Amino acid sequence: MTINFKGEQLVLSTERAIYWEAQQMLIVSDLHIGKSAHFRKNGIQVPSTVGTTDLHRLSNLITQFMPETLLVTGDMFHNNINSDANAFMEWRKKYPDLKVVLVKGNHDDLRNEDYEALGITVHSKELLLFPFRFIHDKPSAIDEYYNISGHIHPGVMLYGKARQQLKFPCFYFGADCAVLPAFSVFTGLKIMTPGKGDSFYVITPQKVVKL
């Protein structure tokens, strides 16, 4: 779904990403690369295919939109370099001309030299590209920039005719902050309650639907 927001065209993808046409920028949040390997290391059985599936989805998005820049609004990695992160290193070699920019989240604890080796430009707090501020979590102060964040893994609960409950990830747009869905499929959902003026764009298997 393409929306016009703050005078900019944004494409909301069913693959949990935004494409900002004017900047030729693909925007995602909460990849949590290395999370499945971290769980396996601690004795929790998680399929090793989780990380590679996310990277395959990311490749498909790059093929579809041909962005100049991949922007990650936090939690690109899940703590330290491990086997999943090594898989990302190999993936990164396929796109040497792609600019990768990270606004650090609470799980991004790699060393500076690790980010440099991966060709990732890091912003510790935020990235300002008018009219948007890209930040991992919603800031307390409000100014002329509209905030686009991640962190909370937003979702909605929909109810079927037989009273069944279905959870879906979503894009949330509020008065002063939007929240991207977690890109990784290996994350939970925080069910959001609509407030006055809020917009929810629900990601179903077939398409993005505005509530």
C-alpha positions as CSV (number, residue, x, y, z in Angstrom):
1,M,0.0,0.0,0.0
2,T,1.3,3.5,-0.9
3,I,0.4,6.3,1.4
4,N,1.1,10.0,1.3
5,F,2.3,11.1,4.6
6,K,3.8,14.5,5.6
7,G,4.1,15.2,1.9
8,E,6.1,12.1,1.2
9,Q,5.1,8.9,-0.6
10,L,5.7,5.8,1.5
11,V,5.2,2.2,0.4
12,L,4.1,-0.1,3.1
13,S,5.2,-3.6,2.3
14,T,3.7,-6.9,3.4
15,E,7.3,-7.9,4.2
16,R,7.2,-5.5,7.2
17,A,9.2,-2.7,5.6
18,I,8.7,0.9,4.3
19,Y,10.1,2.2,1.0
20,W,10.6,5.9,1.0
21,E,10.6,6.7,-2.7
22,A,12.1,10.2,-2.6
23,Q,15.2,9.0,-0.7
24,Q,15.4,5.6,-2.5
25,M,15.5,4.2,1.0
26,L,14.2,0.8,2.4
27,I,13.4,1.2,6.1
28,V,13.1,-1.8,8.5
29,S,13.3,-2.3,12.2
30,D,14.1,-5.0,14.7
31,L,15.9,-7.6,12.5
32,H,17.4,-9.2,15.7
33,I,20.1,-10.9,13.7
34,G,21.6,-13.5,15.9
35,K,18.6,-14.0,18.2
36,S,17.9,-17.6,17.1
37,A,21.6,-18.6,17.5
38,H,21.6,-16.9,20.9
39,F,18.6,-19.0,22.0
40,R,20.2,-22.2,20.8
41,K,23.3,-21.4,22.7
42,N,21.2,-21.2,25.8
43,G,19.5,-24.5,25.2
44,I,16.3,-23.3,23.6
45,Q,15.6,-25.1,20.4
46,V,15.0,-22.6,17.6
47,P,15.4,-23.6,13.9
48,S,18.6,-22.4,12.3
49,T,16.6,-21.4,9.2
50,V,14.9,-18.4,11.1
51,G,17.8,-16.1,10.4
52,T,18.3,-17.2,6.8
53,T,14.6,-16.8,6.1
54,D,14.7,-13.2,7.2
55,L,17.8,-12.5,5.0
56,H,16.0,-14.1,2.1
57,R,13.0,-11.8,2.6
58,L,15.4,-8.8,2.8
59,S,17.0,-9.8,-0.5
60,N,13.5,-10.0,-2.1
61,L,12.8,-6.5,-1.0
62,I,16.1,-5.2,-2.4
63,T,15.3,-6.9,-5.7
64,Q,11.8,-5.4,-5.7
65,F,12.7,-1.8,-4.8
66,M,16.3,-1.4,-5.7
67,P,17.1,1.0,-2.9
68,E,20.3,3.0,-2.5
69,T,20.1,2.8,1.3
70,L,18.9,0.2,3.8
71,L,18.0,2.0,7.1
72,V,17.5,0.0,10.2
73,T,15.7,1.8,13.1
74,G,17.3,-0.3,15.9
75,D,17.9,-3.8,17.1
76,M,19.6,-4.9,13.9
77,F,21.6,-7.4,15.9
78,H,20.8,-9.4,19.0
79,N,23.8,-8.7,21.1
80,N,27.0,-10.3,19.9
81,I,28.5,-11.8,16.7
82,N,27.5,-15.5,16.4
83,S,26.6,-18.0,13.6
84,D,23.5,-16.0,12.5
85,A,25.5,-12.8,12.4
86,N,28.2,-14.6,10.3
87,A,25.4,-15.5,7.8
88,F,24.7,-11.7,7.6
89,M,28.3,-11.1,6.8
90,E,28.1,-13.3,3.8
91,W,24.8,-11.7,2.8
92,R,26.3,-8.3,3.0
93,K,29.0,-9.2,0.4
94,K,26.2,-9.6,-2.2
95,Y,25.3,-5.9,-2.0
96,P,28.6,-4.0,-1.9
97,D,27.0,-0.8,-3.3
98,L,24.1,-0.8,-0.8
99,K,24.4,1.8,1.9
100,V,23.5,0.3,5.3
101,V,22.6,2.7,8.1
102,L,21.8,1.7,11.6
103,V,20.2,3.8,14.3
104,K,21.3,1.8,17.4
105,G,18.7,0.0,19.5
106,N,19.0,-1.5,23.0
107,H,20.3,-4.8,21.6
108,D,22.9,-3.4,19.2
109,D,26.0,-4.2,21.3
110,L,28.6,-5.0,18.6
111,R,32.0,-3.4,18.7
112,N,32.6,-0.3,16.5
113,E,35.1,-2.4,14.4
114,D,32.4,-5.0,13.8
115,Y,30.0,-2.4,12.3
116,E,32.9,-1.0,10.2
117,A,33.8,-4.4,8.9
118,L,30.2,-4.9,7.8
119,G,30.1,-1.5,6.1
120,I,27.4,-0.2,8.4
121,T,27.1,3.5,9.2
122,V,26.0,3.9,12.9
123,H,24.0,6.6,14.5
124,S,23.9,6.3,18.3
125,K,20.7,8.2,18.9
126,E,18.8,9.3,15.8
127,L,18.9,10.1,12.1
128,L,17.2,13.3,11.0
129,L,15.9,13.4,7.4
130,F,13.2,16.1,7.2
131,P,10.3,15.7,7.7
132,F,11.2,12.5,9.7
133,R,13.3,11.6,12.7
134,F,14.4,7.9,12.7
135,I,14.9,6.6,16.2
136,H,14.6,3.2,17.9
137,D,12.1,4.2,20.6
138,K,9.6,7.0,20.8
139,P,11.2,10.2,22.2
140,S,9.6,12.1,25.0
141,A,10.0,15.5,23.3
142,I,8.0,16.6,20.3
143,D,9.3,19.0,17.7
144,E,8.9,19.7,14.0
145,Y,10.2,16.2,13.0
146,Y,7.8,13.3,12.8
147,N,9.2,10.3,14.6
148,I,9.5,6.9,12.9
149,S,10.6,4.2,15.4
150,G,10.5,0.5,16.1
151,H,11.2,-1.4,19.4
152,I,7.7,-2.4,20.5
153,H,6.8,-4.9,17.7
154,P,3.2,-3.5,17.2
155,G,0.3,-5.8,16.4
156,V,-3.5,-5.9,16.4
157,M,-6.0,-8.4,17.3
158,L,-8.9,-9.1,14.9
159,Y,-11.9,-11.2,15.6
160,G,-13.5,-13.6,13.1
161,K,-17.2,-14.5,12.7
162,A,-16.7,-17.6,14.8
163,R,-15.1,-15.5,17.6
164,Q,-11.7,-16.7,16.7
165,Q,-8.8,-14.3,17.5
166,L,-6.2,-13.6,14.9
167,K,-3.0,-11.6,15.6
168,F,-1.3,-9.6,12.9
169,P,1.7,-7.3,12.8
170,C,1.0,-3.7,11.8
171,F,2.3,-0.3,10.9
172,Y,1.2,2.2,13.5
173,F,0.9,6.0,12.7
174,G,0.0,8.3,15.6
175,A,-0.1,12.0,16.0
176,D,3.7,12.4,16.4
177,C,5.2,9.0,16.0
178,A,5.0,6.0,13.7
179,V,6.1,2.5,14.8
180,L,7.3,-0.1,12.3
181,P,6.6,-3.8,12.7
182,A,9.5,-6.0,13.7
183,F,11.0,-7.3,10.5
184,S,12.1,-10.6,12.0
185,V,9.4,-13.3,12.2
186,F,11.1,-14.5,15.4
187,T,9.5,-11.8,17.6
188,G,6.4,-11.4,19.6
189,L,3.7,-8.8,19.1
190,K,2.5,-6.0,21.4
191,I,-1.2,-5.6,20.8
192,M,-1.9,-1.9,20.3
193,T,-5.1,-0.1,21.3
194,P,-6.3,2.6,18.8
195,G,-6.4,6.1,20.1
196,K,-8.1,9.2,18.6
197,G,-6.6,9.9,15.2
198,D,-4.4,6.8,15.1
199,S,-4.0,4.8,11.9
200,F,-3.3,1.1,11.8
201,Y,-2.1,-0.6,8.6
202,V,-2.5,-4.3,9.2
203,I,-0.1,-6.8,7.5
204,T,-2.1,-9.8,6.3
205,P,-0.6,-12.7,4.3
206,Q,-2.0,-11.2,1.1
207,K,-1.9,-7.4,1.5
208,V,-1.6,-4.4,3.8
209,V,-5.1,-3.2,5.0
210,K,-6.0,0.0,6.7
211,L,-8.2,-0.4,9.8
